[in-house]
């Protein structure tokens, strides 16, 4: 009723992402979204977006989008689907949803959480499984070991003077987030004589966006990054004499054929990190194994970075959420009879 043809109408919204959500403002013309921008009123993004947010508006106009209900490959309609749901509902009610399962992608949407809770009240025995093919569980598991359940570590790159990235492409929108990118970039701008730039060390096996920004980059085979991290920790123990870090390294098995790394590079990065105690950061990428994650945490504690450049945040978790491996086991035993897949393509990307 209040639409003026040709005049844009703006909506504030948010795009869920792996580490939270991106606040957005969507421009619409005659009810059709035409442009996506960051919300300039939000302090985390300051009006910025990433490539995924910019590209998402094209999803609405994708000619390959599904246009019809389909049943066994043939075109059907909504009425047939709702009839099928109604027929199945009595069966689910009889077993309290014990044969019902949902497979979804991880999402921070409060609306979806509310709908899931309503479903679980009706079907308390149903299975709700979340799966992200690009998300490793090593980082979450290491954080749980080191800092307890329901915790997440958040790097504060705006406070870091010296940063060491171990196979971490935190400047890419796939692994990082807008707040981290903005925090790092802010320390790269010098507007007065008293301003100091941050320094970035990167250890990686491939050329990444973060590696392109590095002041000092060391190319290491992917299989050797855990050995490099251990050599770095041992060098840091020799400088800081930190017993806690020594205890962590002491729990690791002895290396039979230790790899050789550039000793001068190791020495310089350790000295630089130690010289900025409390304002340095060692950050391992999410694909690195648990041992690398734990060594990185131990080094940050030895450098007194915890609570400064590395903060611990508590977030709510639901113990009823299952993994795709648990779902596969339940399907294999015949317990699951009805599976709803909401987003994602497990036939293509599941292990």
FENCORVEN-V667188 format. One record per backbone hydrogen bond with DSSP energy under -1.0 kcal/mol. CO is the residue of the C=O (numbers start at 0). NH is the residue of the N-H. E is the energy in kcal/mol with one decimal. If there is no record, write none. Layout:
CO_NH_E ; CO_NH_E
This chain:
3_6_-2.4 ; 8_27_-2.6 ; 10_25_-3.0 ; 12_23_-2.9 ; 14_21_-2.4 ; 16_19_-1.5 ; 19_16_-3.0 ; 21_14_-2.5 ; 22_38_-1.8 ; 23_12_-2.5 ; 24_36_-2.3 ; 25_10_-2.1 ; 26_33_-3.1 ; 26_34_-1.4 ; 27_8_-2.5 ; 28_31_-1.8 ; 31_28_-2.5 ; 34_26_-2.9 ; 36_24_-3.2 ; 38_41_-1.7 ; 41_45_-2.7 ; 44_47_-1.1 ; 46_37_-1.1 ; 49_53_-2.1 ; 50_54_-2.3 ; 51_55_-1.3 ; 54_57_-1.5 ; 55_58_-1.1 ; 57_60_-1.2 ; 58_61_-1.2 ; 61_64_-1.7 ; 68_75_-3.9 ; 70_73_-1.7 ; 73_70_-3.0 ; 76_80_-1.5 ; 77_81_-2.8 ; 78_82_-1.9 ; 79_83_-1.9 ; 80_84_-2.2 ; 81_85_-2.2 ; 82_86_-2.2 ; 83_87_-2.0 ; 84_88_-1.8 ; 87_91_-2.2 ; 88_92_-2.8 ; 89_93_-1.7 ; 90_94_-1.3 ; 91_96_-2.5 ; 94_97_-1.3 ; 95_124_-2.8 ; 96_99_-1.5 ; 98_336_-2.3 ; 98_337_-2.4 ; 99_126_-2.4 ; 100_339_-2.5 ; 101_128_-3.0 ; 102_341_-2.3 ; 103_130_-2.1 ; 108_112_-1.8 ; 109_113_-2.0 ; 110_114_-2.2 ; 111_115_-2.5 ; 112_116_-2.3 ; 113_117_-1.9 ; 114_118_-2.1 ; 115_119_-2.5 ; 116_120_-1.3 ; 117_121_-1.3 ; 118_122_-3.3 ; 122_125_-1.8 ; 126_101_-2.4 ; 127_321_-2.7 ; 128_103_-2.8 ; 131_134_-1.6 ; 136_140_-2.5 ; 137_141_-2.6 ; 138_142_-2.2 ; 139_143_-2.0 ; 140_144_-2.1 ; 141_145_-2.6 ; 142_146_-2.9 ; 143_147_-1.4 ; 149_314_-2.0 ; 151_312_-2.9 ; 153_310_-2.4 ; 155_158_-1.6 ; 160_198_-2.3 ; 161_280_-1.6 ; 162_200_-3.3 ; 163_282_-2.9 ; 164_202_-2.8 ; 165_284_-2.7 ; 167_169_-1.1 ; 168_171_-1.6 ; 171_175_-2.9 ; 176_180_-2.1 ; 177_181_-2.8 ; 178_182_-2.2 ; 179_183_-2.5 ; 180_184_-2.6 ; 181_185_-2.1 ; 184_187_-1.5 ; 186_197_-1.1 ; 191_194_-1.2 ; 198_162_-2.6 ; 199_214_-2.0 ; 199_215_-1.8 ; 200_164_-2.8 ; 201_217_-2.9 ; 202_166_-3.1 ; 203_219_-2.2 ; 207_211_-1.9 ; 215_201_-2.4 ; 217_203_-1.9 ; 220_223_-1.9 ; 223_227_-2.4 ; 224_228_-2.5 ; 225_229_-1.9 ; 226_230_-2.3 ; 227_231_-2.5 ; 228_232_-2.3 ; 229_233_-2.5 ; 230_234_-2.0 ; 231_235_-2.1 ; 232_236_-2.3 ; 233_237_-1.7 ; 234_238_-1.1 ; 235_239_-3.3 ; 236_240_-2.4 ; 241_245_-1.6 ; 242_246_-2.2 ; 243_247_-1.8 ; 244_248_-2.3 ; 245_249_-2.1 ; 248_251_-1.5 ; 261_265_-2.2 ; 262_266_-2.7 ; 263_267_-2.4 ; 264_268_-2.2 ; 265_269_-2.2 ; 266_270_-2.5 ; 267_271_-2.3 ; 268_272_-2.3 ; 269_273_-2.8 ; 270_274_-2.0 ; 273_276_-1.1 ; 275_278_-2.4 ; 278_160_-4.0 ; 278_161_-1.2 ; 280_163_-2.9 ; 282_165_-2.8 ; 284_287_-1.6 ; 288_292_-1.8 ; 289_293_-2.7 ; 290_294_-2.1 ; 291_295_-2.3 ; 292_296_-2.3 ; 293_297_-2.6 ; 294_298_-2.4 ; 295_299_-2.0 ; 296_300_-2.1 ; 297_301_-2.3 ; 298_302_-1.8 ; 299_304_-3.0 ; 300_303_-1.4 ; 302_277_-1.8 ; 304_307_-2.3 ; 304_308_-1.0 ; 304_309_-1.8 ; 308_155_-3.2 ; 309_306_-3.9 ; 310_153_-2.9 ; 312_151_-2.5 ; 317_320_-1.7 ; 321_129_-1.9 ; 322_326_-1.9 ; 323_327_-2.4 ; 324_328_-2.0 ; 325_329_-2.2 ; 326_330_-2.5 ; 327_331_-2.4 ; 328_332_-1.8 ; 329_334_-1.8 ; 330_333_-1.1 ; 337_100_-2.1 ; 339_102_-2.8 ; 344_347_-1.4 ; 344_348_-2.1 ; 345_349_-2.0
